[in-house]
């Protein structure tokens, strides 16, 4: 099967072209480095089926950085290159094009973001560019799909050409010569978006704008999440599912092994979705009625911010702070993604250059950035006792994030590398593609969460029945009650926490904890270990040795912070 | 007048005359569009020796303070 590679500078729309060509589902956003992994999809060309690979962005083919090495390596296995270039940045993009042409592989050039180029008063003579490069050039706007059909048609005519090899200097001269002949720029006045872009990067206006953006995002996430819970999901469960389950409970005889697994324990003779812990009651209520609404509202807001292009600006504004933690501003991206789910957050640590940075970022994220599923459960469970207690948990985590980062920066040898980042222009989010991304992420949550939640509940029910929980509770009781002041039953939540953090928090519900105990155990559950899905990714990204160190830090911090909170939080909480 | 990028004030423009550093650094700057002969304009500078934001052609680039110090420009007025 022929292999087609999509290669180009970061943030030129390779993933958007990829998704148009293959129909495959990939995340598309307006910031450099959205794609950190190769994604493969398939395209039908007449009778032939071809593999298409979305390669992470690279500025050149000099094997000087990891991303570039990987791109060079990929080139060896490809049969054809679709070189995606940003029509609004022809000159810089053409450098990579020339490097690609010099290699012995057929190339077709895609002039993406063509619509924006027109708005910006940039005229490119496509015919002339084709002549000068000697390969087909197709203007496209991948977000709307314009030009993709022509691209597919013209893929057939792509041939290998011989192109003179050049030195760095000669290549830039040739780029200059080409640009001079094909591009005309008509001066246009700054648009509203461009003015807003400038304001949000100047510190005097940018910092207040950042505060407003974060505040509004937070409010939308909260209001939409709460709204969906109280007006959609809780009524659905209470009015439709509960009567059904009540009948089923009677049918099963209100107790017994099968009843306990499917329906759970009855609380005062009734099913309680929060506390019964059966597969069909709590097992469905937790992912659908407690977590899903917040996943939806979080990814709605994140998707809009990503597509608009706000995140790189935030990265620049927080660069100073991040340097105190041994990181640079762009490390805010894995943290923000981690708030949704730690798995993409862990993958995004690839945006960072060195081993030291990856270690710091991954460890800080795993310890102090709870995922939205966990946050939703904390808000649901601890929030019942009062908002101030939820606040305590998040303040502790935020302080930990800063302190640990500063400690790492201090004791780990090396320094935080400087930021170099291309800041994309603001773009109005395309509603269709934003909705598609939201759907993709929500579905990904359901597909990965629901089975694990059910598995967790199943395992815990079995362990209870086999008295293994009682045994572990006795073994770990010195730490649990001695250090943390928690009843030893909390061990069951810590056990399930390896699998899924949301159910783990949920398991604290039926334990009749005091508010102080609830705050401590929720905080420990956030810190002590990432869920297994994140753990696997972190082992891959950091290597076994660094991940081992990271895990030790997590356990130690959990022990310490739990004990400290037990000491300083007043008992009447 | 030759200044480095950190000395250029927001709103000022210049032509890159020299990039001080090894081949790797120069290449990295070139790939972001910063190379000798290019016109740059300064957009802003973050507080406390933070990243410097410049515009070259159609792209905005943030580069660290230390790196910006090593890019020299001849200031011009239009």
Interface residues (C-beta under 8 A of the other chain):
Chain A: X59 X60 X62 X64 X88 X89 X91 X92 X95 X120 X122 X168 X172 X197 X198 X201 X202 X203 X206 X312 X315 X316 X317 X319 X320 X328 X329 X418 X419 X420 X421 X422 X423 X425
Chain B: X10 X24 X27 X28 X30 X31 X32 X33 X35 X43 X44 X45 X46 X47 X48 X50 X51 X53 X57 X58 X59 X60 X61 X62 X63 X64 X65 X66 X67
